Amino acid sequence: MSPLVILFLVIVYFGILFWVAYGTGKESDNESFFLGNRRSHWLLVAFGMVGTSLSGVTFVSVPGFVGKDGFGYLQVALGYVIGYFAVAYILLPIYYKLNLISIYGYLNKRLGYSSYQSGAWIFIVSRLVGSTARLYLVANILQVSVLNYLGVPFLVTCILIIGMIILYTYKGGVKTIVWTDTLQTTCMLLGLVICIFYILNELDISLWDSFSRMEARGYTKIWNTEIDNSGFFIKQILAGVFICITMTGVDQEMMQKSLSVNTLKNSQKNIITLSFIIYTVIGLFLFLGGLLYLYADKENISQSGDQLFPYIALHRMPPIISFIFVIALVSALFPSADGAMTALTSSLCIDIFNIQEKNWNKEKKESFRKKTHLLVALSFLMMIGVFKIIDNNSMIHLLLKLAGFTYGPLLGLFAFGIFTSHKIKDRWVPVICFLAPAISFVIDRNQAVLLGDFRIGLELIVLNGVFTFLGLWLIRIKKSPG
């Protein structure tokens, strides 16, 4: 299948997205954009959030992960499941009780305005970095596999992708995204399953034979029992728990969709259902990764990591499978990118510019929100350029590492607010939120000197959160005796 045909079919796919966006975006206003009028069905949200949680990075990086660490990522995924339960039964009740649009409003009510602003800015920076890294990975694959052959520059590719996201989120926001994410998640999972069956057929082996062959090559190893190693299973599970809490429970993008569900009980069902779907889907991605490495061994393919799946799909599979891969990849990309743009727009409008509190008419508020949405899109484009410069062979590792630095202060802020009753000297919070990741970075860069053979891995996010918590404890307002 020629690049031109693939491009045409991708355009048709986007046409379907725009049709869905048009239908759901009718008579939309800011309430629809921010929370979908709180009328989203919990099962629809849960299924759509699978695509947001996994993204194109999971689609490409997790299968490539198998060659180095086997099925070890399931350790982190187990932590995700535990973390989702914490989100459902600790955080969601707080958000619904306070009837929040932005979850960082909790920090304002509990700790103060500087804490509120710090939490919002941490989210904005964290989500901007994480989402543009995901967007870059998929845009780069589309560029190399399709658009280079058509002479389209990478900058134009990125502008077109971001422009299409703007077009179908510009008006409807969350109201639209709940439906488009469901469509995209369906395409992603269908692509995953089709690729698994195709590779099994090409290798001419049964499901059980494939596991035996993977086991013989060490691909199925899950548990790491070396305490000093950064992949030690307790470290990985612990990291998974707190990565889930921070990247879901205290992340405006993910919670914005959950808060669009009409009741707390239904929103909790959404999160718990999501947890089990995510674990199953990650297992399928790892299984696909094992198959891809078996296929690479058989065909003497040298590619590995993030390059393995795209190379095999686009250069060794029939045209129809290549097309399915591209659609699945695009479908994996957009639930994270469109939701991130919408959430960043919401956080900037509500948390930073406080448009809900301004005495503006409805039309002026909507106009301001749309201009902010365009500003967010421009920021995405600039950050993609940064990732083009620092290209990494395993984007999943890079993203989780970045999350350890950027999301850690949010973990500390919410933990302090929920598990203590202390007031704090609120004006010092931005300093604490800067120092905690800075200290974590210094420790991470000097592990050999400071820790000897012991290695901190993804649980760096916990360490960062602890530093933030301790910093807040130091600036607490002590109660007068008596």
C-alpha positions as CSV (number, residue, x, y, z in Angstrom):
1,M,0.0,0.0,0.0
2,S,1.5,3.3,-1.1
3,P,2.1,6.2,1.3
4,L,-0.5,8.3,-0.7
5,V,-3.2,5.6,-0.2
6,I,-2.4,5.4,3.6
7,L,-2.6,9.2,3.8
8,F,-6.0,9.2,2.0
9,L,-7.4,6.6,4.4
10,V,-6.1,8.5,7.4
11,I,-7.9,11.6,6.1
12,V,-11.1,9.5,5.8
13,Y,-10.6,8.4,9.4
14,F,-10.3,12.0,10.5
15,G,-13.4,12.8,8.5
16,I,-15.3,10.3,10.8
17,L,-13.8,12.1,13.9
18,F,-15.0,15.5,12.6
19,W,-18.5,14.1,11.9
20,V,-18.7,12.8,15.6
21,A,-17.3,16.2,16.8
22,Y,-19.9,18.0,14.8
23,G,-22.8,15.9,16.2
24,T,-21.6,16.2,19.8
25,G,-20.5,19.9,19.6
26,K,-23.9,21.4,18.7
27,E,-25.1,24.0,21.2
28,S,-22.0,23.5,23.3
29,D,-20.9,26.1,25.8
30,N,-18.1,26.4,28.5
31,E,-20.0,24.0,30.8
32,S,-20.0,21.4,27.9
33,F,-16.3,22.1,27.2
34,F,-15.1,21.8,30.8
35,L,-17.3,19.0,32.2
36,G,-19.6,17.7,29.4
37,N,-22.6,19.1,31.4
38,R,-21.9,16.2,33.9
39,R,-23.9,13.8,31.7
40,S,-21.3,11.4,30.4
41,H,-22.0,7.6,30.8
42,W,-19.5,6.0,33.2
43,L,-18.8,3.0,31.0
44,L,-18.2,5.2,27.9
45,V,-15.8,7.3,29.9
46,A,-14.0,4.2,31.3
47,F,-13.5,2.8,27.8
48,G,-12.4,6.1,26.3
49,M,-9.9,6.7,29.1
50,V,-8.1,3.5,28.1
51,G,-6.7,5.3,25.1
52,T,-5.9,8.4,27.1
53,S,-4.0,6.4,29.7
54,L,-2.0,4.3,27.2
55,S,-1.4,6.6,24.2
56,G,0.8,6.1,21.2
57,V,3.8,5.7,23.6
58,T,2.4,2.5,25.0
59,F,1.5,1.3,21.6
60,V,5.1,1.5,20.4
61,S,7.3,1.5,23.5
62,V,5.7,-1.2,25.6
63,P,6.2,-4.0,22.9
64,G,9.8,-2.7,22.4
65,F,10.3,-2.8,26.2
66,V,10.1,-6.6,26.2
67,G,13.5,-7.1,24.5
68,K,15.3,-5.5,27.5
69,D,13.1,-6.2,30.5
70,G,10.7,-9.0,29.5
71,F,7.2,-8.7,31.0
72,G,8.6,-6.7,33.9
73,Y,6.3,-3.7,33.1
74,L,3.5,-5.8,34.6
75,Q,5.0,-5.0,38.0
76,V,4.3,-1.4,37.4
77,A,0.9,-2.2,35.9
78,L,0.0,-4.0,39.1
79,G,0.8,-0.9,41.0
80,Y,-1.5,1.0,38.6
81,V,-4.5,-1.2,39.7
82,I,-3.8,-0.5,43.3
83,G,-3.5,3.2,42.6
84,Y,-6.8,3.3,40.7
85,F,-8.6,2.0,43.8
86,A,-7.0,4.8,45.8
87,V,-8.2,7.4,43.3
88,A,-11.7,6.0,43.3
89,Y,-12.2,5.8,47.1
90,I,-9.9,8.6,48.4
91,L,-9.8,11.4,45.8
92,L,-13.0,11.2,43.9
93,P,-15.2,11.5,47.0
94,I,-13.4,14.8,47.9
95,Y,-13.8,16.2,44.3
96,Y,-17.5,15.4,44.2
97,K,-18.2,16.7,47.7
98,L,-16.7,20.1,46.7
99,N,-18.4,20.0,43.3
100,L,-15.1,21.0,41.6
101,I,-14.6,21.9,37.9
102,S,-10.8,22.0,38.4
103,I,-9.5,19.6,41.0
104,Y,-6.8,22.1,42.0
105,G,-9.6,24.1,43.6
106,Y,-9.2,21.6,46.5
107,L,-5.8,23.0,47.2
108,N,-7.2,26.5,47.3
109,K,-9.9,25.5,49.9
110,R,-7.5,23.4,52.0
111,L,-4.1,25.1,51.8
112,G,-4.4,28.5,50.2
113,Y,-4.1,30.4,47.0
114,S,-0.4,29.9,46.4
115,S,-0.8,26.1,46.8
116,Y,-3.7,26.3,44.4
117,Q,-1.7,28.2,41.8
118,S,1.4,26.0,42.3
119,G,-0.7,22.8,41.8
120,A,-2.2,24.2,38.6
121,W,1.1,25.3,37.2
122,I,2.7,21.9,38.0
123,F,-0.1,20.2,36.1
124,I,0.2,22.5,33.2
125,V,4.0,22.0,32.8
126,S,3.7,18.2,33.5
127,R,0.9,17.6,31.1
128,L,2.4,19.8,28.4
129,V,5.7,17.9,28.6
130,G,4.1,14.4,28.7
131,S,1.5,14.9,26.0
132,T,3.9,16.6,23.6
133,A,6.4,13.7,24.1
134,R,3.6,11.3,23.1
135,L,2.6,13.4,20.2
136,Y,6.1,13.7,19.0
137,L,6.7,9.9,19.0
138,V,3.6,9.2,16.8
139,A,4.1,12.2,14.5
140,N,7.7,11.1,13.9
141,I,6.6,7.6,13.0
142,L,4.0,8.9,10.5
143,Q,6.7,11.3,9.1
144,V,9.2,8.5,8.5
145,S,6.8,5.9,7.3
146,V,4.4,8.0,5.1
147,L,5.0,11.7,4.8
148,N,8.7,11.7,4.0
149,Y,7.9,9.8,0.8
150,L,5.5,12.6,-0.1
151,G,8.0,15.4,0.6
152,V,6.1,16.8,3.5
153,P,8.3,18.6,6.1
154,F,8.1,17.5,9.7
155,L,7.0,21.0,10.8
156,V,4.0,20.8,8.4
157,T,3.1,17.3,9.7
158,C,3.0,18.6,13.2
159,I,0.9,21.7,12.2
160,L,-1.6,19.5,10.4
161,I,-1.9,17.0,13.3
162,I,-2.4,19.8,15.9
163,G,-4.7,21.7,13.5
164,M,-7.0,18.6,13.2
165,I,-7.1,18.2,17.0
166,I,-8.1,21.8,17.3
167,L,-10.9,21.4,14.8
168,Y,-12.7,18.6,16.6
169,T,-12.1,19.8,20.2
170,Y,-12.4,23.6,19.7
171,K,-16.1,23.7,20.4
172,G,-17.3,20.6,22.2
173,G,-14.3,19.9,24.5
174,V,-15.0,17.1,27.0
175,K,-18.5,16.6,25.6
176,T,-16.9,15.7,22.3
177,I,-13.8,13.9,23.6
178,V,-15.8,11.3,25.6
179,W,-17.2,10.0,22.2
180,T,-14.1,10.5,20.0
181,D,-11.9,8.7,22.6
182,T,-14.3,5.8,22.6
183,L,-14.0,5.5,18.8
184,Q,-10.2,5.9,18.9
185,T,-9.8,3.3,21.8
186,T,-11.8,0.8,19.8
187,C,-9.6,1.3,16.7
188,M,-6.4,1.0,18.8
189,L,-7.5,-2.3,20.5
190,L,-8.7,-3.8,17.2
191,G,-5.3,-2.9,15.7
192,L,-3.5,-4.6,18.6
193,V,-5.5,-7.8,18.4
194,I,-5.2,-8.0,14.6
195,C,-1.4,-7.6,14.8
196,I,-1.2,-10.3,17.4
197,F,-3.1,-12.8,15.3
198,Y,-1.1,-11.9,12.2
199,I,2.3,-12.5,13.9
200,L,1.1,-15.8,15.4
201,N,0.0,-16.9,11.9
202,E,3.3,-15.8,10.4
203,L,5.3,-17.7,13.0
204,D,2.9,-20.7,12.5
205,I,2.7,-21.3,16.2
206,S,-0.1,-21.7,18.7
207,L,-0.7,-19.4,21.7
208,W,0.9,-21.9,24.1
209,D,3.9,-22.5,21.8
210,S,4.5,-18.8,21.6
211,F,4.7,-18.6,25.4
212,S,7.2,-21.5,25.5
213,R,9.4,-19.8,23.0
214,M,9.2,-16.5,24.8
215,E,10.1,-18.2,28.1
216,A,13.1,-19.9,26.5
217,R,14.4,-16.4,25.5
218,G,13.6,-14.8,28.9
219,Y,10.9,-12.5,27.5
220,T,8.2,-13.7,29.9
221,K,10.1,-12.8,33.1
222,I,8.0,-10.6,35.3
223,W,9.4,-10.5,38.8
224,N,12.7,-8.8,39.6
225,T,14.0,-9.9,43.0
226,E,17.3,-8.0,43.1
227,I,16.8,-5.5,45.9
228,D,19.5,-3.1,44.7
229,N,18.2,-3.1,41.1
230,S,16.0,-0.2,40.0
231,G,13.6,-2.9,38.6
232,F,13.1,-4.6,42.0
233,F,9.4,-5.6,42.1
234,I,8.5,-3.8,45.3
235,K,10.0,-0.6,43.9
236,Q,8.1,-1.1,40.6
237,I,4.8,-1.8,42.2
238,L,5.2,1.2,44.6
239,A,6.2,3.4,41.7
240,G,3.1,2.2,39.7
241,V,0.8,3.0,42.6
242,F,2.0,6.6,42.9
243,I,2.4,7.2,39.2
244,C,-1.3,6.2,38.8
245,I,-2.4,8.4,41.7
246,T,-0.5,11.4,40.3
247,M,-1.0,10.9,36.6
248,T,-4.7,10.0,37.1
249,G,-6.0,11.1,40.5
250,V,-4.3,14.5,40.7
251,D,-4.2,15.2,37.0
252,Q,-6.9,17.5,35.6
253,E,-7.1,15.8,32.2
254,M,-8.0,12.4,33.7
255,M,-10.2,13.7,36.4
256,Q,-12.0,16.2,34.1
257,K,-13.4,13.2,32.3
258,S,-14.3,11.3,35.5
259,L,-16.0,14.4,36.9
260,S,-18.2,14.6,33.7
261,V,-20.0,11.5,35.0
262,N,-23.2,12.4,36.8
263,T,-22.7,10.7,40.3
264,L,-19.8,9.7,42.5
265,K,-20.8,6.1,42.5
266,N,-20.8,5.9,38.7
267,S,-17.5,7.7,38.5
268,Q,-16.0,5.2,40.9
269,K,-17.3,2.4,38.7
270,N,-15.6,4.1,35.8
271,I,-12.2,4.2,37.5
272,I,-12.3,0.6,38.8
273,T,-13.4,-0.8,35.4
274,L,-10.6,1.2,33.8
275,S,-8.0,-0.3,36.2
276,F,-8.8,-3.9,35.1
277,I,-9.0,-3.0,31.4
278,I,-5.6,-1.2,31.6
279,Y,-3.9,-4.2,33.2
280,T,-5.3,-6.6,30.6
281,V,-4.4,-4.3,27.7
282,I,-0.8,-3.8,28.9
283,G,-0.5,-7.6,29.2
284,L,-1.6,-7.8,25.5
285,F,0.9,-5.2,24.4
286,L,3.7,-7.1,26.2
287,F,2.6,-10.4,24.6
288,L,2.7,-8.6,21.2
289,G,6.2,-7.4,22.1
290,G,7.3,-11.0,22.8
291,L,5.9,-12.1,19.4
292,L,7.6,-9.2,17.6
293,Y,11.0,-10.2,19.0
294,L,10.4,-13.9,18.1
295,Y,9.6,-12.7,14.6
296,A,12.7,-10.4,14.5
297,D,14.9,-13.4,15.5
298,K,13.4,-15.5,12.8
299,E,13.8,-12.8,10.1
300,N,17.2,-11.4,11.3
301,I,15.7,-8.0,12.0
302,S,18.1,-5.7,13.9
303,Q,15.6,-3.1,15.1
304,S,14.7,-2.9,18.7
305,G,13.0,-0.7,21.3
306,D,10.6,1.9,19.9
307,Q,11.7,1.1,16.3
308,L,10.8,-2.6,16.3
309,F,7.0,-2.5,16.0
310,P,6.8,0.3,13.4
311,Y,9.5,-1.3,11.3
312,I,7.9,-4.7,11.2
313,A,4.3,-3.3,10.7
314,L,5.3,-1.0,7.9
315,H,8.0,-3.0,6.1
316,R,7.3,-6.7,6.7
317,M,3.5,-6.9,6.9
318,P,1.0,-6.8,4.0
319,P,-0.4,-3.4,3.0
320,I,-3.7,-3.9,4.8
321,I,-1.9,-4.7,8.1
322,S,0.3,-1.7,7.6
323,F,-2.8,0.5,7.2
324,I,-4.4,-1.1,10.3
325,F,-1.2,-0.3,12.3
326,V,-1.2,3.3,11.2
327,I,-4.9,3.8,12.1
328,A,-4.3,2.0,15.4
329,L,-1.3,4.2,16.1
330,V,-3.1,7.4,15.3
331,S,-6.0,6.2,17.4
332,A,-3.6,5.6,20.3
333,L,-2.2,9.1,19.9
334,F,-5.2,11.3,19.8
335,P,-7.0,10.4,23.0
336,S,-4.0,11.6,25.0
337,A,-3.4,14.7,22.8
338,D,-6.9,16.0,22.5
339,G,-7.7,15.4,26.2
340,A,-4.5,17.2,27.2
341,M,-5.3,20.2,25.1
342,T,-8.8,20.4,26.5
343,A,-7.6,19.9,30.1
344,L,-4.8,22.5,29.8
345,T,-7.2,25.0,28.3
346,S,-9.6,24.3,31.2
347,S,-6.9,24.7,33.9
348,L,-5.5,27.9,32.4
349,C,-9.0,29.4,32.1
350,I,-10.3,28.4,35.5
351,D,-7.1,28.1,37.7
352,I,-4.8,30.7,36.2
353,F,-7.1,33.3,34.6
354,N,-10.1,32.7,36.9
355,I,-12.7,33.4,34.1
356,Q,-15.4,31.8,36.2
357,E,-15.0,34.6,38.8
358,K,-15.0,37.5,36.2
359,N,-18.0,39.6,35.5
360,W,-17.9,38.8,31.8
361,N,-20.9,37.8,29.7
362,K,-21.2,34.2,28.3
363,E,-19.9,35.2,24.8
364,K,-16.7,36.9,26.2
365,K,-15.9,33.9,28.4
366,E,-16.3,31.5,25.4
367,S,-14.2,33.8,23.2
368,F,-11.4,33.8,25.9
369,R,-11.5,30.0,26.2
370,K,-11.2,29.6,22.5
371,K,-8.2,31.9,22.3
372,T,-6.6,30.0,25.2
373,H,-7.1,26.7,23.3
374,L,-5.2,28.1,20.4
375,L,-2.4,29.2,22.7
376,V,-2.2,25.7,24.1
377,A,-1.9,24.3,20.6
378,L,1.0,26.7,19.8
379,S,2.7,25.5,23.0
380,F,2.3,21.9,21.8
381,L,4.0,22.7,18.5
382,M,7.0,24.4,20.3
383,M,7.5,21.4,22.7
384,I,7.4,18.9,19.8
385,G,10.4,20.8,18.4
386,V,12.2,20.3,21.7
387,F,11.6,16.5,21.6
388,K,12.7,16.4,18.0
389,I,16.1,17.6,19.3
390,I,16.3,15.2,22.3
391,D,15.0,12.1,20.5
392,N,15.0,9.0,22.8
393,N,15.0,5.3,21.8
394,S,12.5,4.4,24.6
395,M,10.0,7.1,25.1
396,I,8.1,5.1,27.8
397,H,11.1,5.2,30.1
398,L,11.7,8.9,29.4
399,L,8.0,9.8,30.1
400,L,7.9,7.9,33.4
401,K,11.2,9.4,34.4
402,L,9.9,12.9,33.6
403,A,6.8,12.2,35.6
404,G,8.9,11.5,38.6
405,F,10.2,15.0,38.6
406,T,7.1,16.9,37.4
407,Y,4.3,15.2,39.2
408,G,6.0,14.5,42.6
409,P,5.1,17.9,44.1
410,L,1.4,17.4,43.3
411,L,1.6,14.1,45.1
412,G,3.1,15.8,48.2
413,L,0.5,18.7,48.1
414,F,-2.5,16.5,47.9
415,A,-1.1,14.0,50.5
416,F,-0.4,16.8,53.0
417,G,-3.9,18.3,52.5
418,I,-5.7,15.0,52.9
419,F,-3.7,13.3,55.6
420,T,-2.9,16.2,57.9
421,S,-5.1,18.9,59.4
422,H,-2.3,21.6,59.5
423,K,-2.5,25.0,58.0
424,I,0.7,26.2,56.3
425,K,2.6,29.4,55.4
426,D,1.1,29.4,52.0
427,R,3.4,31.9,50.3
428,W,6.3,29.5,50.7
429,V,4.7,26.6,48.8
430,P,6.1,27.6,45.3
431,V,9.6,27.4,46.8
432,I,8.9,24.0,48.3
433,C,7.5,22.8,44.9
434,F,10.7,23.9,43.2
435,L,13.2,22.6,45.8
436,A,11.7,19.1,46.0
437,P,12.2,18.1,42.4
438,A,15.6,19.9,42.3
439,I,16.8,17.8,45.3
440,S,15.4,14.7,43.7
441,F,17.2,15.5,40.5
442,V,20.6,15.9,42.3
443,I,20.1,12.5,44.1
444,D,19.1,10.8,40.8
445,R,22.2,12.1,39.0
446,N,24.5,11.1,41.8
447,Q,23.1,7.7,42.8
448,A,26.4,5.9,42.5
449,V,28.1,8.3,44.9
450,L,25.3,8.6,47.4
451,L,23.8,5.1,47.3
452,G,26.5,2.7,46.2
453,D,25.0,-0.3,44.4
454,F,21.4,0.6,45.4
455,R,19.4,2.2,42.5
456,I,16.3,4.3,42.6
457,G,14.1,3.7,39.6
458,L,10.6,4.8,38.8
459,E,9.9,5.2,42.6
460,L,11.7,8.6,42.3
461,I,8.2,10.1,42.1
462,V,7.6,8.8,45.7
463,L,10.8,10.4,46.9
464,N,9.9,13.7,45.2
465,G,6.5,13.6,46.9
466,V,8.1,12.9,50.3
467,F,10.4,15.8,49.9
468,T,7.4,18.0,49.1
469,F,5.5,16.7,52.1
470,L,8.4,17.3,54.5
471,G,8.8,20.8,53.1
472,L,5.2,21.6,53.8
473,W,5.6,20.1,57.3
474,L,8.4,22.5,57.9
475,I,6.3,25.5,56.9
476,R,3.2,24.4,58.9
477,I,1.6,26.8,61.3
478,K,2.0,25.3,64.7
479,K,-1.0,25.5,67.0
480,S,-0.7,27.6,70.1
481,P,-0.7,25.5,73.3
482,G,-3.9,25.6,75.2
